[in-house]
Amino acid sequence: MNIFEEDKYYIANTYSRQPVEFVYGEGSYLYDVNGKKYIDFGSGIAVNGLGIAQSDWAKAVIKQIKTLPHVSNLCYTQPQVNLAKLLCSKTKLSKVFFSNSGAEANECAIKAARKYSFDKYGEGRYEIITLKNSFHGRTMATLTATGQDVFHNYFMPFLDGFKYAEANNYESVKKAISNKTCAVMLELIQGEGGVIPLDVDFVKKVASLCKKKDILLILDEVQTGNGRTGTLYAYMQYGIKPDIVTTAKGLGNGLPIGATMFNEKTSNVLTPGTHGSTFGGNPVSAAGACVVLKKLNSKLLIEVKAKSDKIISELSGLKGVKSISGLGLMLGIECDDLKEKVNACLEKGLVVLTAKNKIRLLPALNISNDTLDAGLNILKEVLK
Ligand SMILES: *Cc1c(COP(=O)(O)O)cnc(C)c1O
């Protein structure tokens, strides 16, 4: 059997994979088993934000692997504390809980929101409002939070206490809120939902309503976080102060890590025994993530915006491009015949993703201008 057949035979068949086997990567380049070189506009779905195997990240990771790859969370480790300190100082949030993935970071936020409300108001105030077309993960709670029926098939019954409102429709959110509501959870750009940004005005209104009613505002920055949109976290462009922020993907730059960050109000909700994770905040992932955060300085973030402008100006108005949405280096190009276009890109040596009816671009934040141009030339050819 070849690898495609073996994969299908031995691995649960949950992914429609692209027909390519990558064996090596460096920066914004990937190489397949035949030695063919590809430009990477996907970053492993917004994970490899600094490029593949970034040298300082790899150095820190290797050093930590050789020193202490794992110890239980019942002891202290420096990389985890260093990472928490970096996150808190850069966000002005107060405390962090570490897990291994986006879904887990959101699970933690959901649990914390319910406990915050329970501690303060007692039983019954447990509802969480999320948006239609959102994506929050694949575990039972985060799947329930995900406002898309396509993901809900087969898995009933779901958790109690989730309600869905319309994105960019303040009245819809207001209507969904009741005296049972403990939190509103949002992606500022719906990623899997088709790279759809929320309006600043909508988000601000929701934030102030939440504040007034002591409903927690949870932001799922699993995909939008860690420099992806041109600020360290996307909320920093929205002029709001969330109560809980979750992140994962780009924080790890290739290793699994999730973080749930709490503001002062929510920082002491989780207490001994109320939550935990065996691997969460693993020293190796944490040592790597510290390098990621240190590299996401204002110079790099300004470059993200410049590269974003470049992509938008090169692609907008092209025949076949119906619209371009997104922020920073999280962009969606609406066009027809997606599957064929993705395959054509791959054929020509460019890796791109899709989201709903769009080609989704998530290149490394530090992609060089030459590589970006070369990738855009392939994309333009294919779009025509
Ligand atoms: C990817 C993603 C998740 C899930 O993250 P996993 O690491 O796959 O569990 C959750 N929320 C958003 C917004 C995401 O993009």
Ligand as a Chemical Component Dictionary entry (heavy atoms), coordinates in Angstrom:
data_LIG
# 
_chem_comp.id                   LIG 
_chem_comp.type                 NON-POLYMER 
_chem_comp.pdbx_formal_charge   0 
_chem_comp.three_letter_code    LIG 
# 
loop_
_chem_comp_atom.comp_id 
_chem_comp_atom.atom_id 
_chem_comp_atom.alt_atom_id 
_chem_comp_atom.type_symbol 
_chem_comp_atom.charge 
_chem_comp_atom.model_Cartn_x 
_chem_comp_atom.model_Cartn_y 
_chem_comp_atom.model_Cartn_z 
_chem_comp_atom.pdbx_ordinal 
LIG C1 C1 C 0 -9.004  25.979 15.376 1  
LIG C2 C2 C 0 -9.992  26.642 16.236 2  
LIG C3 C3 C 0 -10.478 26.044 17.406 3  
LIG C4 C4 C 0 -10.113 24.636 17.791 4  
LIG O1 O1 O 0 -8.757  24.485 18.050 5  
LIG P1 P1 P 0 -8.125  23.000 18.191 6  
LIG O2 O2 O 0 -6.707  23.273 18.565 7  
LIG O3 O3 O 0 -8.280  22.350 16.860 8  
LIG O4 O4 O 0 -8.891  22.320 19.253 9  
LIG C5 C5 C 0 -11.324 26.773 18.206 10 
LIG N1 N1 N 0 -11.701 28.016 17.887 11 
LIG C6 C6 C 0 -11.268 28.627 16.769 12 
LIG C7 C7 C 0 -11.701 30.019 16.477 13 
LIG C8 C8 C 0 -10.412 27.957 15.898 14 
LIG O5 O5 O 0 -10.011 28.548 14.770 15 
# 
loop_
_chem_comp_bond.comp_id 
_chem_comp_bond.atom_id_1 
_chem_comp_bond.atom_id_2 
_chem_comp_bond.value_order 
_chem_comp_bond.pdbx_ordinal 
LIG C1 C2 SING 1  
LIG C2 C3 SING 2  
LIG C2 C8 DOUB 3  
LIG C3 C4 SING 4  
LIG C3 C5 DOUB 5  
LIG C4 O1 SING 6  
LIG O1 P1 SING 7  
LIG P1 O2 DOUB 8  
LIG P1 O3 SING 9  
LIG P1 O4 SING 10 
LIG C5 N1 SING 11 
LIG N1 C6 DOUB 12 
LIG C6 C7 SING 13 
LIG C6 C8 SING 14 
LIG C8 O5 SING 15 
# 
